[in-house]
Amino acid sequence: MNYKIEGSGETLVFIHGLSDNLLFWEFLASNLKNDYRVLRIDLRGHGETELGSDAVTMDLLTNDLKNLLDNLEIKNANLIGFSLGGAVALDFTVRYSKMVSSLVLMSTFYRSDEYLADILNKLKYALENSFEDFYDVMLPMVLCPDVIEDNLDELNFLKELASQTANTQAYIQAVDVCLNFNVENELSEIDVPTLVLAGKYDEISLLDSQIDLKSKIKDSKLIVFDDVKHNLLVGRNNEEILDILKSFYKKREEK
C-alpha cells in the first residue's frame, strides 16, 4: 500500500476519492504537516498501490487502512475522506470506533440510493469504454462550468496524463464498492466529533443527502460551500477548508 507520512503530532489520515490518489491532498497536507502527523494513502488500484488479486470490497479497503495503521503503530487518528474516501472513513469508524478521534467527510455518501446508483452506473459504463470517456462524463459532475472553461487546457492535459497510468479495472471495482455501500443503520453509533463539508451544487452526493448524513450523526456540523459541485478543493476554497480544519482540530485539542 503506497502512502506518504509527514510531520509529527496528532495523526491526520487523508483518504482520496474514485480515480484520485494521495496527490489530491497536496495543498492541505503541505500546510498541516508542521502541526500534525499527516498520513496520505493510495487506495487499492489507485496511484502507486497495486490492485492485487482479491476482489475489492469495502471490507478490503477498510482492512487495508487498519493494517497500515497497525503497521505504523498508530492507535488513534483523525480521518478526512473525500467521496469514496469518506465512505471508507465512515466504514472504518463504524468498525474500529476506538481508533478514530474525529471525522471530516467531504462530498460523502452513506449509502447508494436510487439517484446515486444511476450516477455510479453511468460512470461505470464510461469506464468500460475508456478512462477518457469516464473523465469526460465525470468532469461536469465535479466542477462548475466556469471552472472548467477557465482551466480547460490544464484539465485536458490532466486527462491525457492520468490516462497513461489509470487502472480502469480498479476504478470499476471501486464503483461496485460504492454501489453496495450502506451504513445507514450504523450512523447513530458514531460518537466522535464529525464535520460534513458539502457543495451546494453537488451532482453526485446531493446536498440533501449530505444534510441527511449530518442529521444521522449526533452532534455533527455541516458546512455548505455555495460555489462548487462535488470537488470542494477549488480556488479560494482551499484556503477556507484549511482554516476550517485548523479550527476544528484546535477546538478538539482545547476540550
N, C-alpha and C positions, 0 to 999 in steps of 0.2 A: 504494500500500500504506500503510494507516494504521499509525502507530507512535507511541510515546512514549518519549523518551530523557531520562534524568535522571542527575545526578551525574557523577563523574569517577573515573578509575582503571581497573582491570581490568574488562572488559566481561562482564556477565551478560545473557544473552538468554532471555527467558521466552516460551514458546510454549503457548498455551492448547489446550483440547480441543474436541470437537464441540459446536457451538451456543454456545460461550462467546465471550469477547472479552478484550481486554487488561485489562479491569477485574477479571477473575478474580484477578489477581496484586496487587491494590492493597495489601493488608497487607504482603506480603513486599517489594514494591518500595519502599514508603514507609519501611521500616525498613532497607533495604540501600543506598539511594541516597546516603547520607552517606559510604559507604566504597567504593562501586563505581559504575561507569557502568552503569546499568540500562536495558536496551532491552526494551520490550514491543511485541508486534506483534499486529495482527488478520490472521488468515489469510483467504484469498480467500472472499468472500461472507459473512464474519463481521464483526461490529462495523461499522466505517466503511470497510472495504476492499471495493471493488466486486468482483462475481463475474467480470466480463469475459466475453468470448465464447469463450475457449478451454475445451475440456473439462478438468475438474480431474483431475489425476493426482498421484501422489506426486512425480514428477519436476518438475511445475509448482510445487508447493508448496515443494519444496526449492530450486528455482531462484529463486523469489520471495525467499526468505531470502538466498540467495547474492547476488543483485543488490542487495538492500538493504544488506547488509554492505559490499559493494564500493562502493556509492554513499556510504556513511558512512565509508569508508576504515578499516573495522575488519578487521584482518588475523587476529586470534585472538579467540575468545570462549568463554565457559563457557555451555553450553546447558542450560536447565532446561525440560523438557517434561512436560505432563500428558496422559495418554491419547493421543489423536490427535497432540497436540503432541510427546509422547515418541517416537512413531513417526517424525514429521518429524525430530526431533533425531537419532534413530538413522540414518535415511537420509542426512541431511546429513553425519554423522560418517563413514559408510562412503564417501561420495563425495568429501568435502573434509576428510579427516582432518587435514591440516596447519593447518586453520583452527580446530580445536577443541582447547581446553585441558582441558576436563573435561565430564562428563555427569552430570546428575541426572535420573533417569527416574521419574516418579510415575505409578503405576497404568498402566504402559505394556505394550504387546504388541509382539512382533517378527514375528508372522505371524498370519493369520486361520485358526485351526484350526476343526474342525467345531463345537465349542461356541461359539466367538466368532462364527462366521458365522451361527449360529442367532440369537444375541442381536442382531447387527447387522441381520439381515433383519427382525426384529421392530420394531426402531427405524425402519427404512426404511419398512415398511408403515404404521406410525403416522404418519410424516412425510407420506406420500402422502395421508393423510386430513386432517391439520391439525397445526399446531405444538402446539396444546393437547393433542391425543391423544399426540403424541410426549413432551411434558412429563410427562404422567400415567403413561406407560409407563416412562419413564426414571427418574423421581424415586425410586421404591423400589429401583432398582438401584444408585443412587449414594449414598443416605443411609439410615442406620439408622432403624427405626420410631420410636424415641424422639425423634430429632432432627426428624423430620417432624411428629410430634404436637406437640412443644413450639414449633414455628415455623410451624404450618400457615397462619395468616393471612398471615404475611410471604411464604411460599412461593407462596401463591395470588396475592398481589399481584405478585410477581416474574413469575409465569406470564403474567398479564394484560399486564404492562409489556413483557415480552420478545416476546409475540405481535404487538405493534404494529410491530416492526421486523425480526422473524425472516425470514430468507431460506431458506425450506424447500427450494427447489431447490438452493441451495448446500449445505445440510446433507445432502441426498440424495446429491449428488455426493461429498461428503466421506465418507459411509458407504461408497460404492463404492470410494473410495481405500483405506479400511481393509480391505474385503473382498479386495482384490487385493494387499495388502501382504505381503511376505515377504522378510526379510533374514537368515533363519536361517543360511544358509551364509556370510554375511559377518561374523557377530558375532565370530568368532575373530580377525578382523583389527583389531578395535578395541583401541587401546593407549593410552587416556587414563584418568585416574582417573574411576571411574564409581560412582555411588551410586544404588541402586534403592530407592525408597520404595514400600511396598505396604500395602494394607489387608487385614487378616486375613479379612474377610467380603466382599471384592470379588466382585460377581456378574458383572462384565464381564470384567476381566482377572483371572482366577482366581489366587489366591495361588500355587498350584503352577506356573502358567505363568511367574510373576514370579521364583520360585525358580529355575526353569529358565533364565530370561533371565540371572539373576545368574551361574549356573554356566557360561554360554557366553561371558561377557565376562571376560577374565583380570583377576585382582586387583581385581574389583569388590566392593562391600559392599552387603549387604541390610539394611534396617531395616523391621520389620513393626509396624504400628500395630494394636493389639488391638481398638479400639473403633469402627472405621469400615469402610465399604464402599469404593466407587470414589473418592469425593471425600474426600481426606485433609485438606483445609483446613477443618476443622470444630472449633469451640470451642477448647479449650486446645491442640489440635494445631498451631494457627497459630504459637503461641509456640515450641513444641517444634521444629517444622520450621525456623523462623527460626534457632534456636540450632544446629540440625544443619547448616544451610547455612553459617552463620558459622564453625563449627568445621571444616567440610570445606574451605572456601576458605583459612582460616588455615593449616591443615596443608599445603596445597598451596604456599602462599607461603613457608613455612619450609623447604621442600625445595630 
